[in-house]
Amino acid sequence: MISHLLNQALTHQRPTTVPDGAGGSTTTMVDLAVKACRVSQSTASERLYGAQAQADHAQPIYFAPGEDVRKDDQLGDDDGRAWRVTAVIRPSKAAYVRADVELIETRGAP
């Protein structure tokens, strides 16, 4: 169990599609619970190998086992950083849930 390592709280949002009444649909982000997690940094070699391969590099965020985190969910912190979940890994022994995420770039004030 990794509960003693979950030292950060992130907001959790999930995209939800609803009919717009005119035959189409609208997708909005729905706020879910704040989740305890551990935001891990990539190692220097992981960043280097990713850059050399011209590949996207995911950052891992760990949650307690059983947490409902899904691909395309968004996570955010109090500093204004936001991440989009690109993959969720659940090991065969339920010790944690790992979400690979990419940082969502935000624009600064004009």
Biopython code that builds the backbone (N, CA, C, O; Angstrom):
import numpy as np
from Bio.PDB.StructureBuilder import StructureBuilder

atoms = [
    (1, "MET", "N", (0.851, -1.179, 0.000)),
    (1, "MET", "CA", (0.000, 0.000, 0.000)),
    (1, "MET", "C", (0.893, 1.236, 0.000)),
    (1, "MET", "O", (1.926, 1.265, 0.669)),
    (2, "ILE", "N", (0.491, 2.245, -0.747)),
    (2, "ILE", "CA", (1.318, 3.452, -0.862)),
    (2, "ILE", "C", (0.683, 4.661, -0.194)),
    (2, "ILE", "O", (1.095, 5.791, -0.454)),
    (3, "SER", "N", (-0.303, 4.448, 0.657)),
    (3, "SER", "CA", (-1.054, 5.582, 1.209)),
    (3, "SER", "C", (-0.156, 6.581, 1.936)),
    (3, "SER", "O", (-0.458, 7.774, 1.937)),
    (4, "HIS", "N", (0.938, 6.133, 2.555)),
    (4, "HIS", "CA", (1.832, 7.052, 3.254)),
    (4, "HIS", "C", (2.634, 7.938, 2.296)),
    (4, "HIS", "O", (3.227, 8.926, 2.730)),
    (5, "LEU", "N", (2.663, 7.602, 1.005)),
    (5, "LEU", "CA", (3.387, 8.392, 0.011)),
    (5, "LEU", "C", (2.503, 9.402, -0.716)),
    (5, "LEU", "O", (3.010, 10.238, -1.465)),
    (6, "LEU", "N", (1.199, 9.337, -0.508)),
    (6, "LEU", "CA", (0.262, 10.215, -1.211)),
    (6, "LEU", "C", (0.229, 11.567, -0.518)),
    (6, "LEU", "O", (-0.599, 11.808, 0.359)),
    (7, "ASN", "N", (1.143, 12.450, -0.923)),
    (7, "ASN", "CA", (1.372, 13.704, -0.207)),
    (7, "ASN", "C", (0.862, 14.949, -0.927)),
    (7, "ASN", "O", (1.187, 16.066, -0.524)),
    (8, "GLN", "N", (0.076, 14.779, -1.977)),
    (8, "GLN", "CA", (-0.425, 15.928, -2.722)),
    (8, "GLN", "C", (-1.904, 15.694, -3.044)),
    (8, "GLN", "O", (-2.332, 14.556, -3.235)),
    (9, "ALA", "N", (-2.670, 16.769, -3.101)),
    (9, "ALA", "CA", (-4.085, 16.684, -3.463)),
    (9, "ALA", "C", (-4.293, 17.366, -4.814)),
    (9, "ALA", "O", (-3.859, 18.500, -5.014)),
    (10, "LEU", "N", (-4.957, 16.673, -5.737)),
    (10, "LEU", "CA", (-5.253, 17.223, -7.054)),
    (10, "LEU", "C", (-6.753, 17.215, -7.296)),
    (10, "LEU", "O", (-7.457, 16.291, -6.888)),
    (11, "THR", "N", (-7.231, 18.256, -7.963)),
    (11, "THR", "CA", (-8.620, 18.248, -8.392)),
    (11, "THR", "C", (-8.760, 17.244, -9.524)),
    (11, "THR", "O", (-7.808, 16.995, -10.263)),
    (12, "HIS", "N", (-9.941, 16.673, -9.659)),
    (12, "HIS", "CA", (-10.172, 15.620, -10.644)),
    (12, "HIS", "C", (-11.408, 15.994, -11.449)),
    (12, "HIS", "O", (-12.479, 16.219, -10.884)),
    (13, "GLN", "N", (-11.261, 16.060, -12.764)),
    (13, "GLN", "CA", (-12.373, 16.372, -13.658)),
    (13, "GLN", "C", (-12.479, 15.298, -14.738)),
    (13, "GLN", "O", (-11.481, 14.703, -15.146)),
    (14, "ARG", "N", (-13.715, 15.063, -15.192)),
    (14, "ARG", "CA", (-13.946, 14.056, -16.240)),
    (14, "ARG", "C", (-14.804, 14.672, -17.338)),
    (14, "ARG", "O", (-15.797, 15.341, -17.049)),
    (15, "PRO", "N", (-14.423, 14.447, -18.612)),
    (15, "PRO", "CA", (-15.251, 14.954, -19.704)),
    (15, "PRO", "C", (-16.568, 14.185, -19.765)),
    (15, "PRO", "O", (-16.585, 12.958, -19.663)),
    (16, "THR", "N", (-17.679, 14.921, -19.934)),
    (16, "THR", "CA", (-19.003, 14.322, -20.033)),
    (16, "THR", "C", (-19.721, 14.939, -21.226)),
    (16, "THR", "O", (-19.745, 16.159, -21.385)),
    (17, "THR", "N", (-20.299, 14.093, -22.053)),
    (17, "THR", "CA", (-21.010, 14.546, -23.234)),
    (17, "THR", "C", (-22.507, 14.495, -22.974)),
    (17, "THR", "O", (-23.037, 13.476, -22.530)),
    (18, "VAL", "N", (-23.185, 15.607, -23.257)),
    (18, "VAL", "CA", (-24.635, 15.687, -23.069)),
    (18, "VAL", "C", (-25.270, 16.216, -24.353)),
    (18, "VAL", "O", (-24.653, 17.008, -25.067)),
    (19, "PRO", "N", (-26.509, 15.782, -24.656)),
    (19, "PRO", "CA", (-27.183, 16.295, -25.843)),
    (19, "PRO", "C", (-27.435, 17.798, -25.712)),
    (19, "PRO", "O", (-27.722, 18.292, -24.622)),
    (20, "ASP", "N", (-27.328, 18.516, -26.825)),
    (20, "ASP", "CA", (-27.543, 19.971, -26.788)),
    (20, "ASP", "C", (-28.973, 20.370, -27.153)),
    (20, "ASP", "O", (-29.287, 21.560, -27.192)),
    (21, "GLY", "N", (-29.844, 19.391, -27.421)),
    (21, "GLY", "CA", (-31.235, 19.677, -27.744)),
    (21, "GLY", "C", (-31.479, 20.003, -29.198)),
    (21, "GLY", "O", (-32.626, 20.189, -29.605)),
    (22, "ALA", "N", (-30.431, 20.075, -29.984)),
    (22, "ALA", "CA", (-30.570, 20.401, -31.405)),
    (22, "ALA", "C", (-30.011, 19.285, -32.281)),
    (22, "ALA", "O", (-29.681, 19.507, -33.446)),
    (23, "GLY", "N", (-29.910, 18.102, -31.720)),
    (23, "GLY", "CA", (-29.396, 16.963, -32.478)),
    (23, "GLY", "C", (-27.910, 16.726, -32.333)),
    (23, "GLY", "O", (-27.391, 15.729, -32.835)),
    (24, "GLY", "N", (-27.218, 17.621, -31.658)),
    (24, "GLY", "CA", (-25.778, 17.468, -31.444)),
    (24, "GLY", "C", (-25.483, 17.183, -29.989)),
    (24, "GLY", "O", (-26.356, 16.747, -29.238)),
    (25, "SER", "N", (-24.270, 17.428, -29.604)),
    (25, "SER", "CA", (-23.885, 17.222, -28.209)),
    (25, "SER", "C", (-22.807, 18.220, -27.815)),
    (25, "SER", "O", (-22.134, 18.815, -28.658)),
    (26, "THR", "N", (-22.670, 18.380, -26.519)),
    (26, "THR", "CA", (-21.669, 19.274, -25.949)),
    (26, "THR", "C", (-20.872, 18.499, -24.917)),
    (26, "THR", "O", (-21.437, 17.759, -24.111)),
    (27, "THR", "N", (-19.566, 18.671, -24.943)),
    (27, "THR", "CA", (-18.714, 18.022, -23.950)),
    (27, "THR", "C", (-18.245, 19.066, -22.955)),
    (27, "THR", "O", (-17.697, 20.101, -23.334)),
    (28, "THR", "N", (-18.465, 18.786, -21.684)),
    (28, "THR", "CA", (-18.021, 19.676, -20.612)),
    (28, "THR", "C", (-17.237, 18.867, -19.587)),
    (28, "THR", "O", (-17.355, 17.643, -19.524)),
    (29, "MET", "N", (-16.442, 19.559, -18.792)),
    (29, "MET", "CA", (-15.679, 18.905, -17.730)),
    (29, "MET", "C", (-16.503, 18.956, -16.444)),
    (29, "MET", "O", (-16.962, 20.020, -16.032)),
    (30, "VAL", "N", (-16.683, 17.800, -15.822)),
    (30, "VAL", "CA", (-17.441, 17.692, -14.576)),
    (30, "VAL", "C", (-16.459, 17.515, -13.426)),
    (30, "VAL", "O", (-15.581, 16.654, -13.478)),
    (31, "ASP", "N", (-16.612, 18.337, -12.380)),
    (31, "ASP", "CA", (-15.747, 18.230, -11.206)),
    (31, "ASP", "C", (-16.096, 16.976, -10.419)),
    (31, "ASP", "O", (-17.262, 16.709, -10.130)),
    (32, "LEU", "N", (-15.062, 16.210, -10.078)),
    (32, "LEU", "CA", (-15.199, 15.040, -9.215)),
    (32, "LEU", "C", (-14.489, 15.362, -7.904)),
    (32, "LEU", "O", (-14.177, 16.524, -7.642)),
    (33, "ALA", "N", (-14.239, 14.388, -7.107)),
    (33, "ALA", "CA", (-13.602, 14.599, -5.809)),
    (33, "ALA", "C", (-12.134, 15.008, -5.952)),
    (33, "ALA", "O", (-11.498, 14.742, -6.971)),
    (34, "VAL", "N", (-11.617, 15.653, -4.920)),
    (34, "VAL", "CA", (-10.179, 15.916, -4.827)),
    (34, "VAL", "C", (-9.505, 14.598, -4.453)),
    (34, "VAL", "O", (-9.962, 13.901, -3.547)),
    (35, "LYS", "N", (-8.418, 14.255, -5.148)),
    (35, "LYS", "CA", (-7.748, 12.963, -4.940)),
    (35, "LYS", "C", (-6.375, 13.151, -4.315)),
    (35, "LYS", "O", (-5.615, 14.039, -4.699)),
    (36, "ALA", "N", (-6.073, 12.296, -3.344)),
    (36, "ALA", "CA", (-4.720, 12.235, -2.785)),
    (36, "ALA", "C", (-3.850, 11.449, -3.752)),
    (36, "ALA", "O", (-4.270, 10.412, -4.266)),
    (37, "CYS", "N", (-2.642, 11.937, -4.002)),
    (37, "CYS", "CA", (-1.778, 11.281, -4.975)),
    (37, "CYS", "C", (-0.314, 11.595, -4.708)),
    (37, "CYS", "O", (0.031, 12.347, -3.796)),
    (38, "ARG", "N", (0.524, 11.003, -5.524)),
    (38, "ARG", "CA", (1.957, 11.287, -5.523)),
    (38, "ARG", "C", (2.341, 11.637, -6.954)),
    (38, "ARG", "O", (2.229, 10.802, -7.852)),
    (39, "VAL", "N", (2.790, 12.861, -7.165)),
    (39, "VAL", "CA", (3.230, 13.305, -8.488)),
    (39, "VAL", "C", (4.722, 13.043, -8.576)),
    (39, "VAL", "O", (5.512, 13.666, -7.866)),
    (40, "SER", "N", (5.108, 12.119, -9.447)),
    (40, "SER", "CA", (6.519, 11.756, -9.594)),
    (40, "SER", "C", (7.151, 12.510, -10.746)),
    (40, "SER", "O", (6.487, 12.840, -11.729)),
    (41, "GLN", "N", (8.423, 12.774, -10.617)),
    (41, "GLN", "CA", (9.182, 13.423, -11.685)),
    (41, "GLN", "C", (9.858, 12.352, -12.533)),
    (41, "GLN", "O", (10.260, 11.303, -12.029)),
    (42, "SER", "N", (9.974, 12.626, -13.804)),
    (42, "SER", "CA", (10.705, 11.739, -14.698)),
    (42, "SER", "C", (12.189, 11.834, -14.384)),
    (42, "SER", "O", (12.677, 12.879, -13.952)),
    (43, "THR", "N", (12.902, 10.740, -14.603)),
    (43, "THR", "CA", (14.350, 10.795, -14.420)),
    (43, "THR", "C", (14.979, 11.514, -15.609)),
    (43, "THR", "O", (14.364, 11.634, -16.669)),
    (44, "ALA", "N", (16.185, 11.981, -15.429)),
    (44, "ALA", "CA", (16.893, 12.671, -16.514)),
    (44, "ALA", "C", (17.083, 11.745, -17.713)),
    (44, "ALA", "O", (16.949, 12.179, -18.858)),
    (45, "SER", "N", (17.393, 10.472, -17.459)),
    (45, "SER", "CA", (17.592, 9.545, -18.579)),
    (45, "SER", "C", (16.283, 9.283, -19.326)),
    (45, "SER", "O", (16.303, 9.139, -20.548)),
    (46, "GLU", "N", (15.142, 9.218, -18.624)),
    (46, "GLU", "CA", (13.854, 9.043, -19.299)),
    (46, "GLU", "C", (13.549, 10.228, -20.208)),
    (46, "GLU", "O", (13.071, 10.054, -21.329)),
    (47, "ARG", "N", (13.829, 11.438, -19.716)),
    (47, "ARG", "CA", (13.603, 12.623, -20.545)),
    (47, "ARG", "C", (14.538, 12.634, -21.757)),
    (47, "ARG", "O", (14.121, 12.980, -22.863)),
    (48, "LEU", "N", (15.801, 12.255, -21.546)),
    (48, "LEU", "CA", (16.779, 12.226, -22.637)),
    (48, "LEU", "C", (16.384, 11.198, -23.694)),
    (48, "LEU", "O", (16.388, 11.505, -24.886)),
    (49, "TYR", "N", (16.042, 9.975, -23.265)),
    (49, "TYR", "CA", (15.655, 8.937, -24.225)),
    (49, "TYR", "C", (14.401, 9.342, -24.994)),
    (49, "TYR", "O", (14.308, 9.092, -26.196)),
    (50, "GLY", "N", (13.447, 9.959, -24.323)),
    (50, "GLY", "CA", (12.236, 10.427, -24.994)),
    (50, "GLY", "C", (12.545, 11.492, -26.034)),
    (50, "GLY", "O", (11.985, 11.471, -27.131)),
    (51, "ALA", "N", (13.433, 12.423, -25.696)),
    (51, "ALA", "CA", (13.794, 13.484, -26.633)),
    (51, "ALA", "C", (14.548, 12.916, -27.835)),
    (51, "ALA", "O", (14.317, 13.344, -28.966)),
    (52, "GLN", "N", (15.444, 11.959, -27.603)),
    (52, "GLN", "CA", (16.195, 11.361, -28.699)),
    (52, "GLN", "C", (15.285, 10.599, -29.657)),
    (52, "GLN", "O", (15.520, 10.585, -30.865)),
    (53, "ALA", "N", (14.250, 9.968, -29.115)),
    (53, "ALA", "CA", (13.329, 9.200, -29.952)),
    (53, "ALA", "C", (12.220, 10.078, -30.530)),
    (53, "ALA", "O", (11.354, 9.592, -31.257)),
    (54, "GLN", "N", (12.248, 11.365, -30.207)),
    (54, "GLN", "CA", (11.211, 12.307, -30.612)),
    (54, "GLN", "C", (9.837, 11.774, -30.225)),
    (54, "GLN", "O", (8.877, 11.869, -30.990)),
    (55, "ALA", "N", (9.764, 11.214, -29.026)),
    (55, "ALA", "CA", (8.527, 10.632, -28.520)),
    (55, "ALA", "C", (7.934, 11.518, -27.439)),
    (55, "ALA", "O", (8.644, 12.267, -26.767)),
    (56, "ASP", "N", (6.627, 11.421, -27.285)),
    (56, "ASP", "CA", (5.983, 12.093, -26.170)),
    (56, "ASP", "C", (6.387, 11.371, -24.899)),
    (56, "ASP", "O", (6.492, 10.145, -24.885)),
    (57, "HIS", "N", (6.609, 12.108, -23.855)),
    (57, "HIS", "CA", (7.003, 11.495, -22.595)),
    (57, "HIS", "C", (5.949, 11.755, -21.545)),
    (57, "HIS", "O", (5.573, 12.902, -21.303)),
    (58, "ALA", "N", (5.476, 10.707, -20.927)),
    (58, "ALA", "CA", (4.442, 10.827, -19.906)),
    (58, "ALA", "C", (5.073, 10.955, -18.530)),
    (58, "ALA", "O", (6.151, 10.421, -18.271)),
    (59, "GLN", "N", (4.396, 11.655, -17.673)),
    (59, "GLN", "CA", (4.802, 11.787, -16.275)),
    (59, "GLN", "C", (3.862, 10.912, -15.452)),
    (59, "GLN", "O", (2.651, 10.961, -15.667)),
    (60, "PRO", "N", (4.379, 10.111, -14.516)),
    (60, "PRO", "CA", (3.489, 9.258, -13.724)),
    (60, "PRO", "C", (2.938, 9.968, -12.485)),
    (60, "PRO", "O", (3.645, 10.717, -11.810)),
    (61, "ILE", "N", (1.669, 9.715, -12.209)),
    (61, "ILE", "CA", (1.035, 10.152, -10.969)),
    (61, "ILE", "C", (0.405, 8.911, -10.354)),
    (61, "ILE", "O", (-0.313, 8.173, -11.028)),
    (62, "TYR", "N", (0.678, 8.682, -9.069)),
    (62, "TYR", "CA", (0.215, 7.481, -8.377)),
    (62, "TYR", "C", (-0.953, 7.793, -7.446)),
    (62, "TYR", "O", (-0.973, 8.830, -6.783)),
    (63, "PHE", "N", (-1.934, 6.872, -7.406)),
    (63, "PHE", "CA", (-3.110, 6.989, -6.559)),
    (63, "PHE", "C", (-3.261, 5.713, -5.737)),
    (63, "PHE", "O", (-2.626, 4.699, -6.027)),
    (64, "ALA", "N", (-4.105, 5.771, -4.714)),
    (64, "ALA", "CA", (-4.409, 4.583, -3.911)),
    (64, "ALA", "C", (-5.132, 3.560, -4.791)),
    (64, "ALA", "O", (-5.810, 3.933, -5.749)),
    (65, "PRO", "N", (-4.986, 2.274, -4.469)),
    (65, "PRO", "CA", (-5.682, 1.260, -5.253)),
    (65, "PRO", "C", (-7.195, 1.474, -5.199)),
    (65, "PRO", "O", (-7.740, 1.874, -4.170)),
    (66, "GLY", "N", (-7.855, 1.208, -6.305)),
    (66, "GLY", "CA", (-9.302, 1.350, -6.360)),
    (66, "GLY", "C", (-9.798, 2.718, -6.779)),
    (66, "GLY", "O", (-10.997, 2.883, -6.998)),
    (67, "GLU", "N", (-8.919, 3.710, -6.900)),
    (67, "GLU", "CA", (-9.355, 5.043, -7.330)),
    (67, "GLU", "C", (-9.852, 4.974, -8.783)),
    (67, "GLU", "O", (-9.273, 4.272, -9.612)),
    (68, "ASP", "N", (-10.917, 5.702, -9.074)),
    (68, "ASP", "CA", (-11.511, 5.725, -10.407)),
    (68, "ASP", "C", (-10.894, 6.858, -11.219)),
    (68, "ASP", "O", (-11.411, 7.974, -11.245)),
    (69, "VAL", "N", (-9.793, 6.556, -11.876)),
    (69, "VAL", "CA", (-9.110, 7.503, -12.752)),
    (69, "VAL", "C", (-9.128, 6.881, -14.140)),
    (69, "VAL", "O", (-8.811, 5.703, -14.302)),
    (70, "ARG", "N", (-9.500, 7.674, -15.142)),
    (70, "ARG", "CA", (-9.658, 7.152, -16.501)),
    (70, "ARG", "C", (-8.908, 8.006, -17.513)),
    (70, "ARG", "O", (-8.576, 9.163, -17.254)),
    (71, "LYS", "N", (-8.646, 7.404, -18.682)),
    (71, "LYS", "CA", (-8.011, 8.120, -19.791)),
    (71, "LYS", "C", (-8.856, 9.347, -20.139)),
    (71, "LYS", "O", (-10.085, 9.276, -20.145)),
    (72, "ASP", "N", (-8.207, 10.450, -20.424)),
    (72, "ASP", "CA", (-8.791, 11.747, -20.777)),
    (72, "ASP", "C", (-9.326, 12.539, -19.589)),
    (72, "ASP", "O", (-9.808, 13.655, -19.779)),
    (73, "ASP", "N", (-9.259, 11.997, -18.354)),
    (73, "ASP", "CA", (-9.580, 12.800, -17.178)),
    (73, "ASP", "C", (-8.543, 13.908, -17.065)),
    (73, "ASP", "O", (-7.448, 13.796, -17.617)),
    (74, "GLN", "N", (-8.885, 14.978, -16.351)),
    (74, "GLN", "CA", (-7.935, 16.051, -16.103)),
    (74, "GLN", "C", (-7.707, 16.207, -14.614)),
    (74, "GLN", "O", (-8.630, 16.079, -13.809)),
    (75, "LEU", "N", (-6.462, 16.486, -14.263)),
    (75, "LEU", "CA", (-6.053, 16.675, -12.874)),
    (75, "LEU", "C", (-5.429, 18.055, -12.754)),
    (75, "LEU", "O", (-4.791, 18.528, -13.695)),
    (76, "GLY", "N", (-5.601, 18.707, -11.614)),
    (76, "GLY", "CA", (-5.026, 20.032, -11.439)),
    (76, "GLY", "C", (-4.583, 20.274, -10.013)),
    (76, "GLY", "O", (-5.079, 19.634, -9.086)),
    (77, "ASP", "N", (-3.639, 21.210, -9.832)),
    (77, "ASP", "CA", (-3.162, 21.532, -8.486)),
    (77, "ASP", "C", (-3.425, 23.004, -8.168)),
    (77, "ASP", "O", (-3.937, 23.747, -9.005)),
    (78, "ASP", "N", (-3.073, 23.410, -6.965)),
    (78, "ASP", "CA", (-3.305, 24.781, -6.510)),
    (78, "ASP", "C", (-2.406, 25.799, -7.197)),
    (78, "ASP", "O", (-2.676, 26.998, -7.130)),
    (79, "ASP", "N", (-1.343, 25.347, -7.855)),
    (79, "ASP", "CA", (-0.424, 26.254, -8.541)),
    (79, "ASP", "C", (-0.846, 26.549, -9.977)),
    (79, "ASP", "O", (-0.138, 27.253, -10.697)),
    (80, "GLY", "N", (-1.987, 26.021, -10.397)),
    (80, "GLY", "CA", (-2.478, 26.275, -11.744)),
    (80, "GLY", "C", (-2.005, 25.287, -12.790)),
    (80, "GLY", "O", (-2.337, 25.434, -13.966)),
    (81, "ARG", "N", (-1.235, 24.279, -12.388)),
    (81, "ARG", "CA", (-0.812, 23.266, -13.352)),
    (81, "ARG", "C", (-1.965, 22.298, -13.591)),
    (81, "ARG", "O", (-2.756, 22.024, -12.689)),
    (82, "ALA", "N", (-2.051, 21.786, -14.811)),
    (82, "ALA", "CA", (-3.092, 20.833, -15.156)),
    (82, "ALA", "C", (-2.488, 19.731, -16.024)),
    (82, "ALA", "O", (-1.599, 19.981, -16.838)),
    (83, "TRP", "N", (-2.985, 18.511, -15.837)),
    (83, "TRP", "CA", (-2.519, 17.360, -16.593)),
    (83, "TRP", "C", (-3.708, 16.625, -17.189)),
    (83, "TRP", "O", (-4.790, 16.598, -16.603)),
    (84, "ARG", "N", (-3.498, 16.022, -18.369)),
    (84, "ARG", "CA", (-4.496, 15.144, -18.987)),
    (84, "ARG", "C", (-3.993, 13.718, -18.890)),
    (84, "ARG", "O", (-2.839, 13.442, -19.217)),
    (85, "VAL", "N", (-4.848, 12.808, -18.444)),
    (85, "VAL", "CA", (-4.470, 11.403, -18.295)),
    (85, "VAL", "C", (-4.422, 10.765, -19.678)),
    (85, "VAL", "O", (-5.397, 10.810, -20.428)),
    (86, "THR", "N", (-3.270, 10.166, -20.009)),
    (86, "THR", "CA", (-3.101, 9.508, -21.306)),
    (86, "THR", "C", (-3.215, 7.993, -21.198)),
    (86, "THR", "O", (-3.518, 7.326, -22.187)),
    (87, "ALA", "N", (-2.974, 7.441, -20.009)),
    (87, "ALA", "CA", (-3.085, 6.000, -19.799)),
    (87, "ALA", "C", (-3.207, 5.722, -18.304)),
    (87, "ALA", "O", (-2.715, 6.488, -17.475)),
    (88, "VAL", "N", (-3.871, 4.615, -17.972)),
    (88, "VAL", "CA", (-4.009, 4.205, -16.581)),
    (88, "VAL", "C", (-3.500, 2.774, -16.465)),
    (88, "VAL", "O", (-3.911, 1.897, -17.225)),
    (89, "ILE", "N", (-2.605, 2.546, -15.512)),
    (89, "ILE", "CA", (-2.018, 1.234, -15.297)),
    (89, "ILE", "C", (-2.439, 0.733, -13.927)),
    (89, "ILE", "O", (-2.241, 1.414, -12.921)),
    (90, "ARG", "N", (-3.021, -0.457, -13.891)),
    (90, "ARG", "CA", (-3.431, -1.093, -12.637)),
    (90, "ARG", "C", (-2.678, -2.412, -12.525)),
    (90, "ARG", "O", (-2.987, -3.355, -13.253)),
    (91, "PRO", "N", (-1.689, -2.500, -11.623)),
    (91, "PRO", "CA", (-0.927, -3.743, -11.505)),
    (91, "PRO", "C", (-1.818, -4.886, -11.039)),
    (91, "PRO", "O", (-2.879, -4.665, -10.455)),
    (92, "SER", "N", (-1.368, -6.128, -11.308)),
    (92, "SER", "CA", (-2.173, -7.296, -10.947)),
    (92, "SER", "C", (-2.387, -7.396, -9.435)),
    (92, "SER", "O", (-3.438, -7.860, -8.991)),
    (93, "LYS", "N", (-1.415, -6.972, -8.649)),
    (93, "LYS", "CA", (-1.594, -6.887, -7.200)),
    (93, "LYS", "C", (-1.971, -5.442, -6.895)),
    (93, "LYS", "O", (-1.190, -4.526, -7.153)),
    (94, "ALA", "N", (-3.157, -5.241, -6.351)),
    (94, "ALA", "CA", (-3.697, -3.889, -6.170)),
    (94, "ALA", "C", (-2.932, -3.124, -5.095)),
    (94, "ALA", "O", (-3.370, -3.042, -3.948)),
    (95, "ALA", "N", (-1.780, -2.563, -5.479)),
    (95, "ALA", "CA", (-0.969, -1.782, -4.554)),
    (95, "ALA", "C", (-1.101, -0.292, -4.830)),
    (95, "ALA", "O", (-0.889, 0.525, -3.933)),
    (96, "TYR", "N", (-1.452, 0.075, -6.073)),
    (96, "TYR", "CA", (-1.582, 1.467, -6.471)),
    (96, "TYR", "C", (-2.288, 1.523, -7.818)),
    (96, "TYR", "O", (-2.503, 0.495, -8.460)),
    (97, "VAL", "N", (-2.644, 2.722, -8.235)),
    (97, "VAL", "CA", (-3.110, 3.008, -9.591)),
    (97, "VAL", "C", (-2.151, 4.046, -10.136)),
    (97, "VAL", "O", (-1.911, 5.073, -9.501)),
    (98, "ARG", "N", (-1.601, 3.782, -11.312)),
    (98, "ARG", "CA", (-0.662, 4.723, -11.925)),
    (98, "ARG", "C", (-1.332, 5.348, -13.141)),
    (98, "ARG", "O", (-1.839, 4.645, -14.015)),
    (99, "ALA", "N", (-1.329, 6.671, -13.186)),
    (99, "ALA", "CA", (-1.849, 7.398, -14.340)),
    (99, "ALA", "C", (-0.678, 8.081, -15.027)),
    (99, "ALA", "O", (0.026, 8.887, -14.418)),
    (100, "ASP", "N", (-0.474, 7.758, -16.290)),
    (100, "ASP", "CA", (0.512, 8.489, -17.081)),
    (100, "ASP", "C", (-0.196, 9.722, -17.616)),
    (100, "ASP", "O", (-1.283, 9.625, -18.185)),
    (101, "VAL", "N", (0.420, 10.872, -17.436)),
    (101, "VAL", "CA", (-0.232, 12.132, -17.786)),
    (101, "VAL", "C", (0.695, 12.993, -18.628)),
    (101, "VAL", "O", (1.912, 12.808, -18.638)),
    (102, "GLU", "N", (0.082, 13.943, -19.336)),
    (102, "GLU", "CA", (0.854, 14.962, -20.037)),
    (102, "GLU", "C", (0.419, 16.311, -19.500)),
    (102, "GLU", "O", (-0.759, 16.537, -19.221)),
    (103, "LEU", "N", (1.376, 17.194, -19.361)),
    (103, "LEU", "CA", (1.113, 18.535, -18.856)),
    (103, "LEU", "C", (0.332, 19.312, -19.907)),
    (103, "LEU", "O", (0.682, 19.302, -21.087)),
    (104, "ILE", "N", (-0.724, 19.983, -19.471)),
    (104, "ILE", "CA", (-1.499, 20.831, -20.373)),
    (104, "ILE", "C", (-0.895, 22.225, -20.293)),
    (104, "ILE", "O", (-0.883, 22.845, -19.230)),
    (105, "GLU", "N", (-0.401, 22.706, -21.406)),
    (105, "GLU", "CA", (0.197, 24.035, -21.434)),
    (105, "GLU", "C", (-0.902, 25.089, -21.357)),
    (105, "GLU", "O", (-1.899, 25.016, -22.075)),
    (106, "THR", "N", (-0.714, 26.047, -20.499)),
    (106, "THR", "CA", (-1.692, 27.128, -20.372)),
    (106, "THR", "C", (-1.041, 28.432, -20.807)),
    (106, "THR", "O", (0.173, 28.604, -20.698)),
    (107, "ARG", "N", (-1.854, 29.333, -21.294)),
    (107, "ARG", "CA", (-1.341, 30.640, -21.707)),
    (107, "ARG", "C", (-1.202, 31.536, -20.499)),
    (107, "ARG", "O", (-2.014, 31.493, -19.575)),
    (108, "GLY", "N", (-0.172, 32.341, -20.519)),
    (108, "GLY", "CA", (0.012, 33.334, -19.470)),
    (108, "GLY", "C", (-0.894, 34.530, -19.703)),
    (108, "GLY", "O", (-1.535, 34.634, -20.749)),
    (109, "ALA", "N", (-0.946, 35.411, -18.755)),
    (109, "ALA", "CA", (-1.770, 36.609, -18.893)),
    (109, "ALA", "C", (-1.199, 37.480, -20.012)),
    (109, "ALA", "O", (0.020, 37.556, -20.160)),
    (110, "PRO", "N", (-2.051, 38.138, -20.802)),
    (110, "PRO", "CA", (-1.559, 38.971, -21.923)),
    (110, "PRO", "C", (-0.797, 40.172, -21.447)),
    (110, "PRO", "O", (-0.323, 40.964, -22.260)),
]
sb = StructureBuilder()
sb.init_structure("model")
sb.init_model(0)
sb.init_chain("A")
sb.init_seg("    ")
for serial, (resi, resn, name, xyz) in enumerate(atoms, 1):
    if name == "N":
        sb.init_residue(resn, " ", resi, " ")
    sb.init_atom(name, np.array(xyz, "f"), 0.0, 1.0, " ", f" {name:<3s}", serial, name[0])
structure = sb.get_structure()
